[in-house]
Amino acid sequence: MAHIVTLNTPSREDWLSQLADVVTDPDELLHLLNIDADEKLLAGRDARRLFALRVPRAFIARMEKGNPDDPLLRQVLTSQEEFVAAPGYSTDPLEEQHSVVPGLLHKYRNRAL
């Protein structure tokens, strides 16, 4: 009879432990990625009062160290461009605040959703 050797090693961390091990400070995030905090990246500090930063370390491990323009980093760290008011921007683009009935979306002239 053949002997089967099994090895019980986790193939990856489970998602609960990943969510428990997060970075919440923008300075710590930049330090882990070997990125100097310049004026452009310091917007993350100001944004903390508006948006909570919770980045799992497993996600940080996928980011390119030393690259402030890394696409994964840009998903989680607020930039200065996000604070610039764009012309024509509206907080209510579908004008739902002026709806006749709450929850009614009258997007087209001949249809109501």
N, CA, C and O of each residue as an XYZ file, in Angstrom:
452
protein
N       0.833     -1.166      0.000
C       0.000      0.000      0.000
C       0.890      1.246      0.000
O       1.860      1.321      0.754
N       0.554      2.218     -0.847
C       1.350      3.436     -0.974
C       1.061      4.387      0.183
O      -0.073      4.528      0.641
N       2.102      5.012      0.620
C       1.945      6.006      1.686
C       1.724      7.377      1.051
O       2.503      7.813      0.204
N       0.672      8.039      1.464
C       0.364      9.372      0.942
C       0.719     10.395      2.019
O       0.215     10.361      3.141
N       1.596     11.292      1.633
C       2.005     12.339      2.559
C       1.170     13.577      2.260
O       1.127     14.059      1.128
N       0.524     14.068      3.273
C      -0.258     15.298      3.086
C       0.366     16.407      3.909
O       0.901     16.178      4.994
N       0.290     17.566      3.392
C       0.839     18.729      4.063
C      -0.265     19.759      4.177
O      -0.794     20.223      3.166
N      -0.608     20.112      5.372
C      -1.678     21.079      5.582
C      -1.098     22.481      5.721
O      -0.782     22.927      6.824
N      -0.964     23.158      4.607
C      -0.522     24.547      4.638
C      -1.612     25.395      4.005
O      -2.164     25.034      2.966
N      -1.912     26.491      4.615
C      -2.939     27.348      4.013
C      -2.429     27.923      2.700
O      -1.309     28.430      2.632
N      -3.242     27.843      1.670
C      -2.834     28.355      0.367
C      -2.900     29.876      0.330
O      -2.184     30.518     -0.438
N      -3.753     30.439      1.157
C      -3.839     31.893      1.275
C      -4.528     32.224      2.591
O      -5.237     31.402      3.170
N      -4.304     33.425      3.036
C      -4.958     33.841      4.272
C      -6.451     33.973      4.028
O      -6.883     34.340      2.935
N      -7.216     33.679      5.031
C      -8.644     33.855      4.822
C      -8.983     35.343      4.895
O      -8.246     36.131      5.487
N     -10.086     35.707      4.299
C     -10.422     37.115      4.113
C     -10.664     37.845      5.428
O     -10.460     39.057      5.501
N     -11.085     37.149      6.447
C     -11.313     37.815      7.731
C     -10.002     38.284      8.357
O      -9.925     39.386      8.901
N      -8.989     37.452      8.278
C      -7.701     37.861      8.843
C      -7.069     38.968      8.001
O      -6.364     39.821      8.540
N      -7.308     38.967      6.695
C      -6.800     40.047      5.851
C      -7.472     41.369      6.202
O      -6.816     42.410      6.243
N      -8.784     41.331      6.454
C      -9.492     42.558      6.815
C      -9.117     43.056      8.203
O      -9.244     44.245      8.494
N      -8.663     42.164      9.048
C      -8.255     42.568     10.393
C      -6.881     43.229     10.386
O      -6.569     44.010     11.284
N      -6.062     42.928      9.389
C      -4.707     43.461      9.303
C      -4.664     44.540      8.223
O      -4.279     44.271      7.085
N      -5.059     45.764      8.585
C      -5.156     46.846      7.609
C      -4.297     48.033      8.028
O      -3.911     48.169      9.189
N      -4.012     48.878      7.057
C      -3.326     50.142      7.302
C      -4.380     51.241      7.231
O      -5.142     51.317      6.268
N      -4.421     52.092      8.253
C      -5.418     53.166      8.290
C      -4.795     54.556      8.217
O      -5.515     55.551      8.138
N      -3.480     54.635      8.243
C      -2.785     55.917      8.230
C      -2.084     56.126      6.886
O      -1.289     55.278      6.481
N      -2.358     57.237      6.179
C      -1.706     57.479      4.882
C      -0.184     57.533      4.976
O       0.509     57.076      4.067
N       0.343     58.092      6.077
C       1.803     58.158      6.234
C       2.412     56.762      6.332
O       3.470     56.501      5.758
N       1.753     55.877      7.049
C       2.244     54.497      7.167
C       2.193     53.792      5.816
O       3.108     53.049      5.462
N       1.122     54.028      5.065
C       0.992     53.419      3.738
C       2.133     53.865      2.832
O       2.752     53.042      2.157
N       2.413     55.174      2.816
C       3.504     55.685      1.981
C       4.855     55.158      2.456
O       5.729     54.873      1.637
N       5.033     55.026      3.761
C       6.288     54.484      4.302
C       6.481     53.024      3.865
O       7.585     52.636      3.481
N       5.421     52.223      3.920
C       5.520     50.818      3.513
C       5.868     50.672      2.034
O       6.485     49.688      1.627
N       5.465     51.664      1.233
C       5.717     51.609     -0.208
C       6.976     52.379     -0.615
O       7.251     52.535     -1.804
N       7.740     52.859      0.371
C       8.969     53.618      0.097
C       8.704     54.817     -0.807
O       9.435     55.056     -1.769
N       7.656     55.565     -0.490
C       7.286     56.750     -1.264
C       7.374     57.955     -0.344
O       6.829     57.952      0.760
N       8.076     59.000     -0.820
C       8.160     60.241     -0.048
C       6.841     60.989     -0.169
O       6.276     61.098     -1.257
N       6.359     61.498      0.945
C       5.095     62.241      0.952
C       5.353     63.658      0.447
O       5.981     64.460      1.138
N       4.871     63.966     -0.753
C       4.985     65.322     -1.274
C       3.612     65.994     -1.193
O       2.653     65.409     -0.690
N       3.533     67.215     -1.690
C       2.271     67.970     -1.628
C       1.129     67.228     -2.310
O      -0.003     67.232     -1.827
N       1.433     66.599     -3.424
C       0.403     65.890     -4.195
C      -0.190     64.734     -3.388
O      -1.398     64.500     -3.428
N       0.654     64.021     -2.666
C       0.192     62.847     -1.932
C      -0.328     63.174     -0.536
O      -0.951     62.326      0.103
N      -0.085     64.378     -0.061
C      -0.533     64.737      1.280
C      -2.036     64.984      1.347
O      -2.577     65.177      2.435
N      -2.706     64.981      0.223
C      -4.166     65.136      0.228
C      -4.821     63.993      0.977
O      -5.925     64.142      1.502
N      -4.152     62.856      1.031
C      -4.689     61.713      1.765
C      -4.909     62.026      3.230
O      -5.821     61.486      3.857
N      -4.077     62.895      3.775
C      -4.261     63.305      5.172
C      -5.541     64.115      5.335
O      -6.317     63.883      6.262
N      -5.759     65.072      4.425
C      -6.964     65.908      4.502
C      -8.227     65.096      4.274
O      -9.279     65.403      4.835
N      -8.126     64.077      3.467
C      -9.304     63.280      3.115
C      -9.726     62.335      4.230
O     -10.817     61.768      4.171
N      -8.896     62.156      5.231
C      -9.234     61.215      6.315
C     -10.529     61.597      7.014
O     -11.247     60.726      7.505
N     -10.836     62.890      7.065
C     -12.077     63.290      7.722
C     -13.290     62.999      6.847
O     -14.409     62.939      7.358
N     -13.099     62.816      5.552
C     -14.203     62.510      4.638
C     -14.297     61.024      4.310
O     -15.390     60.466      4.223
N     -13.142     60.389      4.129
C     -13.097     58.988      3.709
C     -12.150     58.206      4.616
O     -10.997     58.594      4.804
N     -12.636     57.126      5.162
C     -11.784     56.277      5.999
C     -10.830     55.474      5.117
O     -11.224     54.973      4.064
N      -9.595     55.357      5.543
C      -8.592     54.570      4.823
C      -8.443     53.236      5.533
O      -8.086     53.190      6.710
N      -8.715     52.155      4.822
C      -8.553     50.794      5.360
C      -8.023     49.926      4.219
O      -8.791     49.415      3.403
N      -6.710     49.769      4.174
C      -6.070     49.028      3.092
C      -5.460     47.747      3.651
O      -4.538     47.816      4.464
N      -5.951     46.579      3.235
C      -5.363     45.317      3.706
C      -3.905     45.192      3.258
O      -3.548     45.578      2.145
N      -3.081     44.651      4.138
C      -1.658     44.498      3.812
C      -1.444     43.557      2.623
O      -0.456     43.693      1.902
N      -2.342     42.622      2.416
C      -2.236     41.739      1.250
C      -2.410     42.544     -0.040
O      -1.795     42.223     -1.058
N      -3.243     43.584     -0.002
C      -3.436     44.456     -1.165
C      -2.214     45.352     -1.356
O      -1.796     45.606     -2.486
N      -1.648     45.824     -0.258
C      -0.445     46.659     -0.329
C       0.714     45.869     -0.929
O       1.536     46.433     -1.652
N       0.790     44.584     -0.641
C       1.870     43.741     -1.168
C       1.835     43.663     -2.692
O       2.856     43.372     -3.315
N       0.695     43.915     -3.293
C       0.573     43.870     -4.753
C       0.950     45.204     -5.411
O       1.066     45.282     -6.634
N       1.139     46.242     -4.606
C       1.484     47.562     -5.139
C       2.972     47.638     -5.451
O       3.790     46.975     -4.814
N       3.305     48.453     -6.438
C       4.704     48.638     -6.831
C       5.371     49.635     -5.885
O       4.936     50.780     -5.764
N       6.422     49.186     -5.224
C       7.125     50.060     -4.278
C       7.841     51.176     -5.025
O       8.428     50.958     -6.085
N       7.782     52.372     -4.452
C       8.469     53.517     -5.027
C       7.722     54.202     -6.152
O       8.223     55.180     -6.706
N       6.542     53.724     -6.511
C       5.784     54.311     -7.617
C       4.546     55.032     -7.080
O       3.560     54.380     -6.737
N       4.582     56.375     -7.003
C       3.417     57.100     -6.497
C       2.230     57.079     -7.455
O       1.116     57.432     -7.068
N       2.458     56.670     -8.703
C       1.372     56.594     -9.684
C       0.884     55.166     -9.899
O       0.230     54.882    -10.902
N       1.192     54.271     -8.975
C       0.733     52.890     -9.086
C      -0.796     52.869     -9.112
O      -1.427     53.501     -8.264
N      -1.404     52.159    -10.064
C      -2.868     52.145    -10.169
C      -3.568     51.621     -8.919
O      -4.651     52.095     -8.576
N      -2.973     50.659     -8.239
C      -3.597     50.137     -7.022
C      -3.539     51.171     -5.899
O      -4.488     51.308     -5.127
N      -2.432     51.893     -5.810
C      -2.311     52.942     -4.800
C      -3.316     54.053     -5.065
O      -3.930     54.573     -4.133
N      -3.486     54.417     -6.319
C      -4.422     55.495     -6.666
C      -5.870     55.130     -6.347
O      -6.713     56.015     -6.195
N      -6.163     53.838     -6.243
C      -7.521     53.418     -5.878
C      -7.829     53.697     -4.416
O      -8.992     53.885     -4.057
N      -6.817     53.726     -3.573
C      -7.068     53.836     -2.133
C      -6.593     55.147     -1.518
O      -7.070     55.522     -0.447
N      -5.671     55.853     -2.162
C      -5.140     57.090     -1.602
C      -5.717     58.276     -2.362
O      -5.577     58.372     -3.582
N      -6.360     59.167     -1.641
C      -6.986     60.329     -2.260
C      -5.918     61.271     -2.799
O      -4.898     61.498     -2.148
N      -6.152     61.818     -3.987
C      -5.195     62.741     -4.588
C      -5.756     64.163     -4.578
O      -6.946     64.368     -4.338
N      -4.889     65.141     -4.841
C      -5.300     66.543     -4.888
C      -6.374     66.781     -5.943
O      -7.258     67.615     -5.750
N      -6.305     66.049     -7.066
C      -7.261     66.257     -8.155
C      -8.700     65.998     -7.721
O      -9.634     66.538     -8.314
N      -8.882     65.180     -6.696
C     -10.231     64.852     -6.246
C     -10.880     65.991     -5.475
O     -12.086     65.960     -5.228
N     -10.095     67.003     -5.089
C     -10.638     68.148     -4.366
C     -10.915     69.338     -5.280
O     -11.426     70.360     -4.823
N     -10.584     69.219     -6.561
C     -10.811     70.303     -7.507
C     -12.260     70.261     -7.967
O     -12.757     69.218     -8.391
N     -12.934     71.404     -7.881
C     -14.335     71.484     -8.326
C     -14.372     71.532     -9.850
O     -13.778     72.420    -10.462
N     -15.061     70.588    -10.455
C     -15.167     70.519    -11.911
C     -16.366     71.344    -12.374
O     -17.424     71.300    -11.747
N     -16.210     72.096    -13.466
C     -17.352     72.863    -13.966
C     -18.472     71.926    -14.422
O     -18.226     70.929    -15.100
N     -19.688     72.260    -14.043
C     -20.836     71.444    -14.429
C     -21.119     70.287    -13.496
O     -22.072     69.538    -13.712
N     -20.305     70.125    -12.454
C     -20.530     69.026    -11.509
C     -21.786     69.294    -10.698
O     -22.038     70.420    -10.270
N     -22.568     68.243    -10.493
C     -23.790     68.359     -9.704
C     -23.859     67.200     -8.723
O     -23.527     66.068     -9.075
N     -24.284     67.471     -7.507
C     -24.457     66.397     -6.532
C     -25.740     65.621     -6.795
O     -25.956     64.557     -6.214
N     -26.597     66.153     -7.674
C     -27.861     65.501     -8.015
C     -28.045     65.517     -9.537
O     -28.921     66.224    -10.036
N     -27.233     64.748    -10.289
C     -27.290     64.818    -11.751
C     -28.613     64.342    -12.345
O     -28.968     64.762    -13.446
N     -29.343     63.489    -11.659
C     -30.636     63.008    -12.169
C     -31.802     63.833    -11.639
O     -32.963     63.533    -11.915
N     -31.482     64.875    -10.877
C     -32.484     65.769    -10.295
C     -33.544     65.008     -9.515
O     -34.739     65.282     -9.627
N     -33.086     64.055     -8.728
C     -34.004     63.247     -7.923
C     -34.593     64.036     -6.763
O     -35.634     63.656     -6.226
N     -33.949     65.121     -6.370
C     -34.478     65.943     -5.284
C     -35.772     66.644     -5.688
O     -36.570     67.028     -4.833
N     -35.976     66.810     -6.995
C     -37.178     67.485     -7.492
C     -38.209     66.493     -8.008
O     -39.089     66.864     -8.786
N     -38.113     65.248     -7.588
C     -39.042     64.210     -8.041
C     -40.418     64.420     -7.408
O     -40.531     64.841     -6.257
N     -41.461     64.116     -8.186
C     -42.835     64.246     -7.702
C     -43.113     63.219     -6.611
O     -43.760     63.521     -5.608
N     -42.613     61.993     -6.821
C     -42.809     60.898     -5.879
C     -41.433     60.401     -5.440
O     -40.572     60.175     -6.291
N     -41.201     60.225     -4.145
C     -39.897     59.711     -3.703
C     -39.602     58.337     -4.308
O     -40.458     57.453     -4.322
N     -38.381     58.177     -4.803
C     -37.985     56.900     -5.388
C     -38.286     56.776     -6.870
O     -37.873     55.802     -7.499
N     -38.995     57.739     -7.444
C     -39.341     57.704     -8.867
C     -38.207     58.330     -9.665
O     -37.772     59.444     -9.373
N     -37.737     57.616    -10.663
C     -36.679     58.117    -11.524
C     -37.280     58.367    -12.894
O     -37.602     57.428    -13.621
N     -37.430     59.631    -13.242
C     -38.011     60.000    -14.532
C     -36.863     60.423    -15.441
O     -36.594     61.610    -15.624
N     -36.193     59.420    -16.007
C     -34.981     59.658    -16.778
C     -35.282     60.095    -18.208
O     -34.555     60.910    -18.775
N     -36.336     59.565    -18.783
C     -36.718     59.890    -20.153
C     -38.107     60.510    -20.150
O     -38.876     60.307    -19.211
N     -38.431     61.264    -21.193
C     -39.728     61.938    -21.261
C     -40.905     60.972    -21.231
O     -41.937     61.271    -20.630
N     -40.761     59.829    -21.869
C     -41.892     58.904    -21.981
C     -41.770     57.690    -21.051
O     -42.532     56.735    -21.193
N     -40.823     57.711    -20.100
C     -40.650     56.561    -19.201
C     -40.370     57.011    -17.779
O     -39.731     58.036    -17.541
N     -40.856     56.230    -16.860
C     -40.535     56.435    -15.447
C     -40.043     55.114    -14.884
O     -40.644     54.068    -15.132
N     -38.988     55.153    -14.152
C     -38.417     53.937    -13.569
C     -38.667     53.909    -12.075
O     -38.262     52.963    -11.399
